[in-house]
Structures are given as C-alpha cells and as structure tokens.
Amino acid sequence: MKSLKRLRQARGLSLRALAEETGLPRESIARFERPATDPKASTLRVLARALRVPVCALFEEETPHATHRPRRRR
C-alpha cells in the first residue's frame, strides 16, 4: 500500500506517531506500507480515520503527472 506511506508522510506523521494515534503496532503499519501485507477491513478503517481520508484513498495508485491530450475529432 504505497498510498498509505504517501498519505502518512503528507500528514507529517512518523510511523510511531501513526501507531500511537491508531493503537496499532508500528511494525504492523510498516508491513502494511510494503506491498506484501494487506490489513483487514477493520484496520483499514482505523488507518483511514487517523489519516482523515476515506478508506478508498488507501488504494489509490500514484500516477505519473503525464499530460492527457484529448483526441482530435476528424
């Protein structure tokens, strides 16, 4: 969940601070930030609440800032 780390850092929170705010172990949050481990739905709600984002924001992929040009009509 790369977005978890990005959201945590955007809020200026360390792993320790997020752990204290959520009551989750710091080590668990660090594992969730790696792609190998997925948290349970109840844990996602706790993380989202602490980060003040909707749960779906934890799944948003970071996209490159490419410019999108609409196709020309012929």
N, C-alpha and C positions, 0 to 999 in steps of 0.2 A: 504494500500500500504506500507507494511513493507519495501519494497525496496526503497521507497522514503526517509524514515528516514535513512536507511543504507547508501544510496548514499550521502545524505546531510551531515551526520556525517563523512563519508570518505573524503569529500572535506573540512572538518573542518569548516563548516558553522553552525551557530546557526539558529534557526527559524527566528529571527529578521533579520539576515544578508541575508538569502534567500528571505525573504519578501521584503527587500529593493532592492535586485537585480532583482526580478521579478515584483515588483509593486503589488503583491498580498497581501491581509491582512494576518498577522501572524496567526490569528485564523483559517483562511481557510486552510493554509498549515498544521497546527496541526491537523485539522479534516481529511485531506487527508491522513495523516500518520496513522490514525486509519482505521480499515477495514470497518467501517460503511458508509463512504462517498467516492464517486468516482468523480473526477473532469471531466469537459468537455474536449473534444479533444483539443480545443484551449488552455486550461490551461495546459494540459499535454505537449504541445509543448513548452510553456513558461518555465515550470519547467525543462524539458529536456535540453533546450538551456542554462539555467542558471547553470545546473549541468554538462554541457558539455558531455552529453550522448545521445544516440539515445532514442527515445520515448519507444521502446520495452524494454529498460533496466529498466524502471519503473515498469514493470510487471514481471520481473524475480524473481522467488522464491529463497530464500536462501535454499540451500540443505545441509544436513549434509555431512561432509567430510568422507564418508564411502569409503572404497577401493572397487573398482569394479574388480572382478576377472572374466576373460573370461572363458566360459565353456570349459572343455576339450573335445577334439574330441575322439571318440571311434574307 
